[in-house]
Amino acid sequence: MKNLMIDDGLLLTDMEISFKGQSLFLNRVLVDTGSGSTVISTDLAESIGIVAEENDMIYRVSGVGGSEFVYSKKIDSIKIGDMSAENFSLEIGAMNYGFDLDGIIGLDLLQQIKAIINIDKLTLEWQP
């Protein structure tokens, strides 16, 4: 189980990603069932060596907050509390949405971990 919080009307938590032996802790991560994919900030990704490479496909994603160009990267793991997903593909983008966010947990990760969001208790749980 992972505790959630509401700040400025946004449902937030934290998570940790690992890439090629380096870890990055993300403090303000939006839990967003309306986002199809999980995204982290380009600036934060670069701090642990996640950069766009020649063969990476760059594509445009759109949502309520607008659209942006992203690229996809397979990371070693992503951890939210005591849950982890291995060899997970996430998107890297500028994330200029007008909110102070380090990342977005999208429907792809929520489905993979079989997430249960309890709004009353402000918790994120999952099925093993």
Buried (B, 14 or more C-beta within 10 A) or exposed (E): EBEBEEEEEBBBBBBBBBBEEEEBEBEBBBBBEEBEBBBBBBEBBEEBEBEBEEEEEEEEBEBEBEEBEBBBBEBBBBBBBEBBBEEBEBBBBEBEBEBEBBBBBBBBBBEBBEBEBEEEEBBBBBEE
